[in-house]
Amino acid sequence: MDEEHQALMENQTWDLVKLPEGKRELQNKWVFKVKDEEGGKKIYKARLVVKGFTQKQ
């Protein structure tokens, strides 16, 4: 997870901005996955996703 977070920061994936008055931030969570490669090696993947179902229009 730390590697994925570091990659997001290095790639400037987002900009920090002030939240407008009366607005709430979107909730998010980390999703983890283990991939098996040939030879028995495991690769651990992580990604940050937004809980879109909490968004209001």
PQR file of N, CA, C, O and H, with PARSE charges and radii, in Angstrom:
ATOM      1  N   MET A   1       0.830  -1.182   0.000 -0.4000 1.5000
ATOM      2  CA  MET A   1       0.000   0.000   0.000 -0.0000 2.0000
ATOM      3  C   MET A   1       0.875   1.247   0.000  0.5500 1.7000
ATOM      4  O   MET A   1       0.558   2.231  -0.668 -0.5500 1.4000
ATOM      5  N   ASP A   2       1.966   1.208   0.742 -0.4000 1.5000
ATOM      6  CA  ASP A   2       2.854   2.368   0.788 -0.0000 2.0000
ATOM      7  C   ASP A   2       3.444   2.676  -0.583  0.5500 1.7000
ATOM      8  O   ASP A   2       3.585   3.841  -0.955 -0.5500 1.4000
ATOM      9  H   ASP A   2       2.224   0.408   1.285  0.4000 1.0000
ATOM     10  N   GLU A   3       3.791   1.621  -1.343 -0.4000 1.5000
ATOM     11  CA  GLU A   3       4.340   1.826  -2.685 -0.0000 2.0000
ATOM     12  C   GLU A   3       3.306   2.467  -3.605  0.5500 1.7000
ATOM     13  O   GLU A   3       3.629   3.380  -4.365 -0.5500 1.4000
ATOM     14  H   GLU A   3       3.676   0.674  -1.041  0.4000 1.0000
ATOM     15  N   GLU A   4       2.058   1.989  -3.538 -0.4000 1.5000
ATOM     16  CA  GLU A   4       0.998   2.553  -4.376 -0.0000 2.0000
ATOM     17  C   GLU A   4       0.750   4.015  -3.999  0.5500 1.7000
ATOM     18  O   GLU A   4       0.596   4.863  -4.877 -0.5500 1.4000
ATOM     19  H   GLU A   4       1.796   1.247  -2.920  0.4000 1.0000
ATOM     20  N   HIS A   5       0.711   4.311  -2.703 -0.4000 1.5000
ATOM     21  CA  HIS A   5       0.498   5.685  -2.244 -0.0000 2.0000
ATOM     22  C   HIS A   5       1.631   6.581  -2.722  0.5500 1.7000
ATOM     23  O   HIS A   5       1.393   7.694  -3.191 -0.5500 1.4000
ATOM     24  H   HIS A   5       0.836   3.622  -1.989  0.4000 1.0000
ATOM     25  N   GLN A   6       2.852   6.098  -2.606 -0.4000 1.5000
ATOM     26  CA  GLN A   6       4.010   6.876  -3.053 -0.0000 2.0000
ATOM     27  C   GLN A   6       3.930   7.150  -4.554  0.5500 1.7000
ATOM     28  O   GLN A   6       4.237   8.257  -4.996 -0.5500 1.4000
ATOM     29  H   GLN A   6       3.045   5.194  -2.225  0.4000 1.0000
ATOM     30  N   ALA A   7       3.520   6.151  -5.342 -0.4000 1.5000
ATOM     31  CA  ALA A   7       3.388   6.332  -6.791 -0.0000 2.0000
ATOM     32  C   ALA A   7       2.325   7.382  -7.109  0.5500 1.7000
ATOM     33  O   ALA A   7       2.515   8.203  -8.006 -0.5500 1.4000
ATOM     34  H   ALA A   7       3.271   5.252  -4.983  0.4000 1.0000
ATOM     35  N   LEU A   8       1.210   7.363  -6.381 -0.4000 1.5000
ATOM     36  CA  LEU A   8       0.160   8.363  -6.593 -0.0000 2.0000
ATOM     37  C   LEU A   8       0.681   9.763  -6.300  0.5500 1.7000
ATOM     38  O   LEU A   8       0.383  10.706  -7.034 -0.5500 1.4000
ATOM     39  H   LEU A   8       1.055   6.697  -5.652  0.4000 1.0000
ATOM     40  N   MET A   9       1.453   9.900  -5.236 -0.4000 1.5000
ATOM     41  CA  MET A   9       2.004  11.205  -4.872 -0.0000 2.0000
ATOM     42  C   MET A   9       3.032  11.674  -5.904  0.5500 1.7000
ATOM     43  O   MET A   9       3.018  12.839  -6.300 -0.5500 1.4000
ATOM     44  H   MET A   9       1.694   9.135  -4.640  0.4000 1.0000
ATOM     45  N   GLU A  10       3.918  10.785  -6.342 -0.4000 1.5000
ATOM     46  CA  GLU A  10       4.951  11.150  -7.311 -0.0000 2.0000
ATOM     47  C   GLU A  10       4.354  11.544  -8.658  0.5500 1.7000
ATOM     48  O   GLU A  10       4.887  12.415  -9.345 -0.5500 1.4000
ATOM     49  H   GLU A  10       3.930   9.838  -6.020  0.4000 1.0000
ATOM     50  N   ASN A  11       3.249  10.904  -9.036 -0.4000 1.5000
ATOM     51  CA  ASN A  11       2.601  11.198 -10.315 -0.0000 2.0000
ATOM     52  C   ASN A  11       1.646  12.383 -10.229  0.5500 1.7000
ATOM     53  O   ASN A  11       0.973  12.712 -11.206 -0.5500 1.4000
ATOM     54  H   ASN A  11       2.816  10.196  -8.478  0.4000 1.0000
ATOM     55  N   GLN A  12       1.585  13.015  -9.079 -0.4000 1.5000
ATOM     56  CA  GLN A  12       0.694  14.159  -8.855 -0.0000 2.0000
ATOM     57  C   GLN A  12      -0.724  13.837  -9.340  0.5500 1.7000
ATOM     58  O   GLN A  12      -1.311  14.563 -10.142 -0.5500 1.4000
ATOM     59  H   GLN A  12       2.131  12.747  -8.286  0.4000 1.0000
ATOM     60  N   THR A  13      -1.247  12.727  -8.824 -0.4000 1.5000
ATOM     61  CA  THR A  13      -2.545  12.214  -9.245 -0.0000 2.0000
ATOM     62  C   THR A  13      -3.686  13.155  -8.881  0.5500 1.7000
ATOM     63  O   THR A  13      -4.707  13.185  -9.568 -0.5500 1.4000
ATOM     64  H   THR A  13      -0.770  12.138  -8.172  0.4000 1.0000
ATOM     65  N   TRP A  14      -3.525  13.915  -7.822 -0.4000 1.5000
ATOM     66  CA  TRP A  14      -4.577  14.836  -7.392 -0.0000 2.0000
ATOM     67  C   TRP A  14      -3.967  16.130  -6.872  0.5500 1.7000
ATOM     68  O   TRP A  14      -2.770  16.216  -6.599 -0.5500 1.4000
ATOM     69  H   TRP A  14      -2.696  13.891  -7.264  0.4000 1.0000
ATOM     70  N   ASP A  15      -4.823  17.125  -6.744 -0.4000 1.5000
ATOM     71  CA  ASP A  15      -4.431  18.407  -6.166 -0.0000 2.0000
ATOM     72  C   ASP A  15      -5.235  18.614  -4.887  0.5500 1.7000
ATOM     73  O   ASP A  15      -6.438  18.352  -4.854 -0.5500 1.4000
ATOM     74  H   ASP A  15      -5.795  17.055  -6.966  0.4000 1.0000
ATOM     75  N   LEU A  16      -4.580  19.075  -3.854 -0.4000 1.5000
ATOM     76  CA  LEU A  16      -5.286  19.410  -2.625 -0.0000 2.0000
ATOM     77  C   LEU A  16      -5.893  20.801  -2.772  0.5500 1.7000
ATOM     78  O   LEU A  16      -5.200  21.756  -3.121 -0.5500 1.4000
ATOM     79  H   LEU A  16      -3.603  19.288  -3.881  0.4000 1.0000
ATOM     80  N   VAL A  17      -7.177  20.907  -2.506 -0.4000 1.5000
ATOM     81  CA  VAL A  17      -7.879  22.185  -2.606 -0.0000 2.0000
ATOM     82  C   VAL A  17      -8.739  22.354  -1.357  0.5500 1.7000
ATOM     83  O   VAL A  17      -9.058  21.389  -0.663 -0.5500 1.4000
ATOM     84  H   VAL A  17      -7.740  20.131  -2.222  0.4000 1.0000
ATOM     85  N   LYS A  18      -9.103  23.604  -1.090 -0.4000 1.5000
ATOM     86  CA  LYS A  18     -10.013  23.860   0.034 -0.0000 2.0000
ATOM     87  C   LYS A  18     -11.404  23.389  -0.366  0.5500 1.7000
ATOM     88  O   LYS A  18     -11.846  23.583  -1.498 -0.5500 1.4000
ATOM     89  H   LYS A  18      -8.844  24.389  -1.653  0.4000 1.0000
ATOM     90  N   LEU A  19     -12.078  22.772   0.585 -0.4000 1.5000
ATOM     91  CA  LEU A  19     -13.426  22.287   0.357 -0.0000 2.0000
ATOM     92  C   LEU A  19     -14.392  23.464   0.449  0.5500 1.7000
ATOM     93  O   LEU A  19     -14.369  24.196   1.438 -0.5500 1.4000
ATOM     94  H   LEU A  19     -11.720  22.615   1.505  0.4000 1.0000
ATOM     95  N   PRO A  20     -15.249  23.663  -0.568 -0.5600 1.5000
ATOM     96  CA  PRO A  20     -16.205  24.772  -0.504  0.2800 2.0000
ATOM     97  C   PRO A  20     -17.127  24.629   0.708  0.5500 1.7000
ATOM     98  O   PRO A  20     -17.443  23.521   1.142 -0.5500 1.4000
ATOM     99  N   GLU A  21     -17.540  25.757   1.234 -0.4000 1.5000
ATOM    100  CA  GLU A  21     -18.414  25.762   2.405 -0.0000 2.0000
ATOM    101  C   GLU A  21     -19.704  25.009   2.094  0.5500 1.7000
ATOM    102  O   GLU A  21     -20.294  25.182   1.027 -0.5500 1.4000
ATOM    103  H   GLU A  21     -17.283  26.657   0.882  0.4000 1.0000
ATOM    104  N   GLY A  22     -20.128  24.188   3.021 -0.4000 1.5000
ATOM    105  CA  GLY A  22     -21.360  23.426   2.858 -0.0000 2.0000
ATOM    106  C   GLY A  22     -21.184  22.122   2.092  0.5500 1.7000
ATOM    107  O   GLY A  22     -22.159  21.398   1.891 -0.5500 1.4000
ATOM    108  H   GLY A  22     -19.649  24.047   3.887  0.4000 1.0000
ATOM    109  N   LYS A  23     -19.978  21.808   1.663 -0.4000 1.5000
ATOM    110  CA  LYS A  23     -19.723  20.577   0.904 -0.0000 2.0000
ATOM    111  C   LYS A  23     -18.971  19.583   1.770  0.5500 1.7000
ATOM    112  O   LYS A  23     -18.270  19.968   2.706 -0.5500 1.4000
ATOM    113  H   LYS A  23     -19.186  22.396   1.826  0.4000 1.0000
ATOM    114  N   ARG A  24     -19.120  18.306   1.455 -0.4000 1.5000
ATOM    115  CA  ARG A  24     -18.412  17.246   2.178 -0.0000 2.0000
ATOM    116  C   ARG A  24     -17.493  16.510   1.212  0.5500 1.7000
ATOM    117  O   ARG A  24     -17.765  16.419   0.015 -0.5500 1.4000
ATOM    118  H   ARG A  24     -19.689  17.993   0.695  0.4000 1.0000
ATOM    119  N   GLU A  25     -16.407  15.992   1.755 -0.4000 1.5000
ATOM    120  CA  GLU A  25     -15.486  15.223   0.916 -0.0000 2.0000
ATOM    121  C   GLU A  25     -16.090  13.847   0.611  0.5500 1.7000
ATOM    122  O   GLU A  25     -16.908  13.330   1.371 -0.5500 1.4000
ATOM    123  H   GLU A  25     -16.186  16.066   2.727  0.4000 1.0000
ATOM    124  N   LEU A  26     -15.670  13.273  -0.513 -0.4000 1.5000
ATOM    125  CA  LEU A  26     -16.114  11.929  -0.862 -0.0000 2.0000
ATOM    126  C   LEU A  26     -15.318  10.917  -0.046  0.5500 1.7000
ATOM    127  O   LEU A  26     -14.121  11.088   0.182 -0.5500 1.4000
ATOM    128  H   LEU A  26     -15.006  13.694  -1.130  0.4000 1.0000
ATOM    129  N   GLN A  27     -15.992   9.877   0.383 -0.4000 1.5000
ATOM    130  CA  GLN A  27     -15.310   8.827   1.133 -0.0000 2.0000
ATOM    131  C   GLN A  27     -14.532   7.947   0.160  0.5500 1.7000
ATOM    132  O   GLN A  27     -14.884   7.844  -1.016 -0.5500 1.4000
ATOM    133  H   GLN A  27     -16.965   9.738   0.197  0.4000 1.0000
ATOM    134  N   ASN A  28     -13.484   7.322   0.654 -0.4000 1.5000
ATOM    135  CA  ASN A  28     -12.699   6.427  -0.185 -0.0000 2.0000
ATOM    136  C   ASN A  28     -12.248   5.230   0.631  0.5500 1.7000
ATOM    137  O   ASN A  28     -12.404   5.188   1.852 -0.5500 1.4000
ATOM    138  H   ASN A  28     -13.199   7.406   1.609  0.4000 1.0000
ATOM    139  N   LYS A  29     -11.687   4.261  -0.072 -0.4000 1.5000
ATOM    140  CA  LYS A  29     -11.144   3.089   0.614 -0.0000 2.0000
ATOM    141  C   LYS A  29     -10.066   2.464  -0.259  0.5500 1.7000
ATOM    142  O   LYS A  29     -10.002   2.712  -1.463 -0.5500 1.4000
ATOM    143  H   LYS A  29     -11.561   4.295  -1.064  0.4000 1.0000
ATOM    144  N   TRP A  30      -9.220   1.652   0.362 -0.4000 1.5000
ATOM    145  CA  TRP A  30      -8.189   0.909  -0.347 -0.0000 2.0000
ATOM    146  C   TRP A  30      -8.745  -0.465  -0.708  0.5500 1.7000
ATOM    147  O   TRP A  30      -9.393  -1.118   0.110 -0.5500 1.4000
ATOM    148  H   TRP A  30      -9.272   1.450   1.341  0.4000 1.0000
ATOM    149  N   VAL A  31      -8.483  -0.899  -1.954 -0.4000 1.5000
ATOM    150  CA  VAL A  31      -8.861  -2.236  -2.411 -0.0000 2.0000
ATOM    151  C   VAL A  31      -7.570  -3.005  -2.648  0.5500 1.7000
ATOM    152  O   VAL A  31      -6.672  -2.526  -3.340 -0.5500 1.4000
ATOM    153  H   VAL A  31      -7.957  -0.369  -2.619  0.4000 1.0000
ATOM    154  N   PHE A  32      -7.482  -4.197  -2.073 -0.4000 1.5000
ATOM    155  CA  PHE A  32      -6.268  -5.001  -2.160 -0.0000 2.0000
ATOM    156  C   PHE A  32      -6.517  -6.246  -3.001  0.5500 1.7000
ATOM    157  O   PHE A  32      -7.616  -6.799  -2.998 -0.5500 1.4000
ATOM    158  H   PHE A  32      -8.212  -4.586  -1.511  0.4000 1.0000
ATOM    159  N   LYS A  33      -5.483  -6.682  -3.724 -0.4000 1.5000
ATOM    160  CA  LYS A  33      -5.581  -7.869  -4.559 -0.0000 2.0000
ATOM    161  C   LYS A  33      -4.233  -8.579  -4.546  0.5500 1.7000
ATOM    162  O   LYS A  33      -3.182  -7.939  -4.567 -0.5500 1.4000
ATOM    163  H   LYS A  33      -4.590  -6.232  -3.727  0.4000 1.0000
ATOM    164  N   VAL A  34      -4.276  -9.901  -4.511 -0.4000 1.5000
ATOM    165  CA  VAL A  34      -3.053 -10.698  -4.596 -0.0000 2.0000
ATOM    166  C   VAL A  34      -3.078 -11.422  -5.931  0.5500 1.7000
ATOM    167  O   VAL A  34      -4.014 -12.164  -6.227 -0.5500 1.4000
ATOM    168  H   VAL A  34      -5.130 -10.420  -4.493  0.4000 1.0000
ATOM    169  N   LYS A  35      -2.038 -11.202  -6.743 -0.4000 1.5000
ATOM    170  CA  LYS A  35      -1.936 -11.857  -8.042 -0.0000 2.0000
ATOM    171  C   LYS A  35      -0.852 -12.926  -7.957  0.5500 1.7000
ATOM    172  O   LYS A  35       0.236 -12.687  -7.434 -0.5500 1.4000
ATOM    173  H   LYS A  35      -1.277 -10.599  -6.503  0.4000 1.0000
ATOM    174  N   ASP A  36      -1.167 -14.106  -8.480 -0.4000 1.5000
ATOM    175  CA  ASP A  36      -0.196 -15.195  -8.526 -0.0000 2.0000
ATOM    176  C   ASP A  36       0.434 -15.238  -9.909  0.5500 1.7000
ATOM    177  O   ASP A  36      -0.267 -15.305 -10.919 -0.5500 1.4000
ATOM    178  H   ASP A  36      -2.050 -14.300  -8.906  0.4000 1.0000
ATOM    179  N   GLU A  37       1.749 -15.198  -9.949 -0.4000 1.5000
ATOM    180  CA  GLU A  37       2.468 -15.332 -11.208 -0.0000 2.0000
ATOM    181  C   GLU A  37       2.993 -16.751 -11.316  0.5500 1.7000
ATOM    182  O   GLU A  37       3.020 -17.501 -10.340 -0.5500 1.4000
ATOM    183  H   GLU A  37       2.319 -15.144  -9.129  0.4000 1.0000
ATOM    184  N   GLU A  38       3.410 -17.103 -12.526 -0.4000 1.5000
ATOM    185  CA  GLU A  38       3.997 -18.422 -12.717 -0.0000 2.0000
ATOM    186  C   GLU A  38       5.249 -18.530 -11.863  0.5500 1.7000
ATOM    187  O   GLU A  38       5.979 -17.555 -11.685 -0.5500 1.4000
ATOM    188  H   GLU A  38       3.388 -16.494 -13.319  0.4000 1.0000
ATOM    189  N   GLY A  39       5.485 -19.704 -11.344 -0.4000 1.5000
ATOM    190  CA  GLY A  39       6.626 -19.890 -10.467 -0.0000 2.0000
ATOM    191  C   GLY A  39       6.272 -19.688  -9.004  0.5500 1.7000
ATOM    192  O   GLY A  39       7.141 -19.778  -8.137 -0.5500 1.4000
ATOM    193  H   GLY A  39       4.892 -20.496 -11.489  0.4000 1.0000
ATOM    194  N   GLY A  40       5.001 -19.415  -8.721 -0.4000 1.5000
ATOM    195  CA  GLY A  40       4.556 -19.286  -7.345 -0.0000 2.0000
ATOM    196  C   GLY A  40       4.779 -17.926  -6.711  0.5500 1.7000
ATOM    197  O   GLY A  40       4.488 -17.744  -5.528 -0.5500 1.4000
ATOM    198  H   GLY A  40       4.295 -19.342  -9.426  0.4000 1.0000
ATOM    199  N   LYS A  41       5.287 -16.971  -7.471 -0.4000 1.5000
ATOM    200  CA  LYS A  41       5.519 -15.637  -6.915 -0.0000 2.0000
ATOM    201  C   LYS A  41       4.190 -14.894  -6.772  0.5500 1.7000
ATOM    202  O   LYS A  41       3.337 -14.954  -7.658 -0.5500 1.4000
ATOM    203  H   LYS A  41       5.523 -17.119  -8.431  0.4000 1.0000
ATOM    204  N   LYS A  42       4.028 -14.204  -5.663 -0.4000 1.5000
ATOM    205  CA  LYS A  42       2.812 -13.421  -5.425 -0.0000 2.0000
ATOM    206  C   LYS A  42       3.128 -11.938  -5.566  0.5500 1.7000
ATOM    207  O   LYS A  42       4.172 -11.461  -5.121 -0.5500 1.4000
ATOM    208  H   LYS A  42       4.721 -14.156  -4.944  0.4000 1.0000
ATOM    209  N   ILE A  43       2.202 -11.222  -6.195 -0.4000 1.5000
ATOM    210  CA  ILE A  43       2.315  -9.773  -6.322 -0.0000 2.0000
ATOM    211  C   ILE A  43       1.130  -9.164  -5.583  0.5500 1.7000
ATOM    212  O   ILE A  43      -0.022  -9.520  -5.830 -0.5500 1.4000
ATOM    213  H   ILE A  43       1.354 -11.609  -6.556  0.4000 1.0000
ATOM    214  N   TYR A  44       1.426  -8.252  -4.683 -0.4000 1.5000
ATOM    215  CA  TYR A  44       0.390  -7.596  -3.899 -0.0000 2.0000
ATOM    216  C   TYR A  44       0.091  -6.240  -4.526  0.5500 1.7000
ATOM    217  O   TYR A  44       0.982  -5.404  -4.672 -0.5500 1.4000
ATOM    218  H   TYR A  44       2.362  -7.963  -4.482  0.4000 1.0000
ATOM    219  N   LYS A  45      -1.175  -6.030  -4.897 -0.4000 1.5000
ATOM    220  CA  LYS A  45      -1.595  -4.791  -5.544 -0.0000 2.0000
ATOM    221  C   LYS A  45      -2.563  -4.057  -4.623  0.5500 1.7000
ATOM    222  O   LYS A  45      -3.279  -4.675  -3.836 -0.5500 1.4000
ATOM    223  H   LYS A  45      -1.899  -6.710  -4.779  0.4000 1.0000
ATOM    224  N   ALA A  46      -2.574  -2.737  -4.732 -0.4000 1.5000
ATOM    225  CA  ALA A  46      -3.506  -1.921  -3.954 -0.0000 2.0000
ATOM    226  C   ALA A  46      -3.935  -0.742  -4.816  0.5500 1.7000
ATOM    227  O   ALA A  46      -3.147  -0.212  -5.600 -0.5500 1.4000
ATOM    228  H   ALA A  46      -1.993  -2.235  -5.372  0.4000 1.0000
ATOM    229  N   ARG A  47      -5.197  -0.337  -4.661 -0.4000 1.5000
ATOM    230  CA  ARG A  47      -5.648   0.866  -5.364 -0.0000 2.0000
ATOM    231  C   ARG A  47      -6.634   1.610  -4.473  0.5500 1.7000
ATOM    232  O   ARG A  47      -7.348   1.015  -3.667 -0.5500 1.4000
ATOM    233  H   ARG A  47      -5.836  -0.768  -4.024  0.4000 1.0000
ATOM    234  N   LEU A  48      -6.651   2.906  -4.639 -0.4000 1.5000
ATOM    235  CA  LEU A  48      -7.534   3.772  -3.867 -0.0000 2.0000
ATOM    236  C   LEU A  48      -8.766   4.068  -4.713  0.5500 1.7000
ATOM    237  O   LEU A  48      -8.640   4.532  -5.846 -0.5500 1.4000
ATOM    238  H   LEU A  48      -6.071   3.390  -5.294  0.4000 1.0000
ATOM    239  N   VAL A  49      -9.949   3.806  -4.180 -0.4000 1.5000
ATOM    240  CA  VAL A  49     -11.189   4.032  -4.918 -0.0000 2.0000
ATOM    241  C   VAL A  49     -12.119   4.926  -4.105  0.5500 1.7000
ATOM    242  O   VAL A  49     -12.062   4.954  -2.875 -0.5500 1.4000
ATOM    243  H   VAL A  49     -10.052   3.428  -3.260  0.4000 1.0000
ATOM    244  N   VAL A  50     -12.974   5.654  -4.814 -0.4000 1.5000
ATOM    245  CA  VAL A  50     -13.967   6.521  -4.172 -0.0000 2.0000
ATOM    246  C   VAL A  50     -15.254   5.734  -4.021  0.5500 1.7000
ATOM    247  O   VAL A  50     -15.662   5.010  -4.930 -0.5500 1.4000
ATOM    248  H   VAL A  50     -13.020   5.631  -5.813  0.4000 1.0000
ATOM    249  N   LYS A  51     -15.888   5.879  -2.872 -0.4000 1.5000
ATOM    250  CA  LYS A  51     -17.184   5.248  -2.638 -0.0000 2.0000
ATOM    251  C   LYS A  51     -18.245   6.126  -3.305  0.5500 1.7000
ATOM    252  O   LYS A  51     -18.865   6.967  -2.654 -0.5500 1.4000
ATOM    253  H   LYS A  51     -15.557   6.466  -2.134  0.4000 1.0000
ATOM    254  N   GLY A  52     -18.442   5.927  -4.593 -0.4000 1.5000
ATOM    255  CA  GLY A  52     -19.333   6.773  -5.378 -0.0000 2.0000
ATOM    256  C   GLY A  52     -20.773   6.755  -4.918  0.5500 1.7000
ATOM    257  O   GLY A  52     -21.506   7.718  -5.145 -0.5500 1.4000
ATOM    258  H   GLY A  52     -17.938   5.244  -5.122  0.4000 1.0000
ATOM    259  N   PHE A  53     -21.196   5.678  -4.274 -0.4000 1.5000
ATOM    260  CA  PHE A  53     -22.579   5.589  -3.823 -0.0000 2.0000
ATOM    261  C   PHE A  53     -22.898   6.600  -2.733  0.5500 1.7000
ATOM    262  O   PHE A  53     -24.069   6.823  -2.425 -0.5500 1.4000
ATOM    263  H   PHE A  53     -20.601   4.895  -4.090  0.4000 1.0000
ATOM    264  N   THR A  54     -21.869   7.221  -2.139 -0.4000 1.5000
ATOM    265  CA  THR A  54     -22.111   8.224  -1.100 -0.0000 2.0000
ATOM    266  C   THR A  54     -22.226   9.630  -1.683  0.5500 1.7000
ATOM    267  O   THR A  54     -22.521  10.584  -0.963 -0.5500 1.4000
ATOM    268  H   THR A  54     -20.918   7.040  -2.390  0.4000 1.0000
ATOM    269  N   GLN A  55     -21.991   9.754  -2.994 -0.4000 1.5000
ATOM    270  CA  GLN A  55     -22.009  11.067  -3.635 -0.0000 2.0000
ATOM    271  C   GLN A  55     -23.448  11.544  -3.827  0.5500 1.7000
ATOM    272  O   GLN A  55     -24.321  10.773  -4.227 -0.5500 1.4000
ATOM    273  H   GLN A  55     -21.752   8.979  -3.579  0.4000 1.0000
ATOM    274  N   LYS A  56     -23.682  12.816  -3.538 -0.4000 1.5000
ATOM    275  CA  LYS A  56     -24.997  13.423  -3.740 -0.0000 2.0000
ATOM    276  C   LYS A  56     -24.880  14.481  -4.813  0.5500 1.7000
ATOM    277  O   LYS A  56     -23.837  15.118  -4.959 -0.5500 1.4000
ATOM    278  H   LYS A  56     -22.973  13.442  -3.212  0.4000 1.0000
ATOM    279  N   GLN A  57     -25.959  14.669  -5.569 -0.4000 1.5000
ATOM    280  CA  GLN A  57     -25.940  15.698  -6.617 -0.0000 2.0000
ATOM    281  C   GLN A  57     -26.684  16.923  -6.180  0.5500 1.7000
ATOM    282  O   GLN A  57     -26.773  17.893  -6.932 -0.5500 1.4000
ATOM    283  H   GLN A  57     -26.806  14.151  -5.451  0.4000 1.0000
TER
END
